[in-house]
Amino acid sequence: MHPLFSKGQHRGNHGNEGQLHMKDSNIKQFDKYLLQNKTLEMTIKSAYKKNASKIILSDR
């Protein structure tokens, strides 16, 4: 979990509900999450190809 994420927010906090505290003084810490391709679709496909060998499908 990112160190700037604070969980335990209001409304019962089920799961990973919380806040990510982004501000001018720390915005550069999030540069690694910028899209590397021109479209979201291209970014998703690129990430899938990169991680496809790590995906383990379970029998359900």
CYANA upper distance limits for C-alpha pairs under 8 A (distance plus 0.5 A):
  1 MET  CA      5 PHE  CA      7.52
  4 LEU  CA     20 LEU  CA      6.22
  4 LEU  CA     21 HIS  CA      6.06
  4 LEU  CA     22 MET  CA      8.21
  5 PHE  CA     18 GLY  CA      7.37
  5 PHE  CA     19 GLN  CA      6.12
  5 PHE  CA     20 LEU  CA      4.86
  5 PHE  CA     21 HIS  CA      6.87
  6 SER  CA     18 GLY  CA      6.13
  6 SER  CA     19 GLN  CA      5.91
  6 SER  CA     20 LEU  CA      6.93
  6 SER  CA     21 HIS  CA      8.24
  7 LYS  CA     13 ASN  CA      8.07
  7 LYS  CA     16 ASN  CA      7.24
  7 LYS  CA     17 GLU  CA      6.76
  7 LYS  CA     18 GLY  CA      4.83
  7 LYS  CA     19 GLN  CA      7.09
  8 GLY  CA     12 GLY  CA      8.49
  8 GLY  CA     13 ASN  CA      6.16
  8 GLY  CA     17 GLU  CA      7.83
  8 GLY  CA     18 GLY  CA      6.72
  9 GLN  CA     13 ASN  CA      6.16
  9 GLN  CA     17 GLU  CA      7.34
  9 GLN  CA     18 GLY  CA      5.75
  9 GLN  CA     19 GLN  CA      7.95
 13 ASN  CA     17 GLU  CA      6.04
 13 ASN  CA     18 GLY  CA      7.82
 22 MET  CA     26 ASN  CA      6.81
 22 MET  CA     27 ILE  CA      6.36
 23 LYS  CA     27 ILE  CA      6.20
 26 ASN  CA     30 PHE  CA      8.31
 27 ILE  CA     31 ASP  CA      7.89
 30 PHE  CA     34 LEU  CA      7.88
 35 LEU  CA     39 THR  CA      8.20
 35 LEU  CA     40 LEU  CA      7.61
 35 LEU  CA     43 THR  CA      6.96
 36 GLN  CA     43 THR  CA      7.09
 37 ASN  CA     42 MET  CA      6.54
 37 ASN  CA     43 THR  CA      6.03
 38 LYS  CA     42 MET  CA      7.61
 38 LYS  CA     43 THR  CA      8.33
 39 THR  CA     43 THR  CA      6.95
 40 LEU  CA     44 ILE  CA      6.70
 41 GLU  CA     45 LYS  CA      6.73
 42 MET  CA     46 SER  CA      6.53
 43 THR  CA     47 ALA  CA      6.64
 44 ILE  CA     48 TYR  CA      6.62
 45 LYS  CA     49 LYS  CA      6.72
 46 SER  CA     50 LYS  CA      6.70
 47 ALA  CA     51 ASN  CA      6.61
 48 TYR  CA     52 ALA  CA      5.96
 51 ASN  CA     55 ILE  CA      7.21
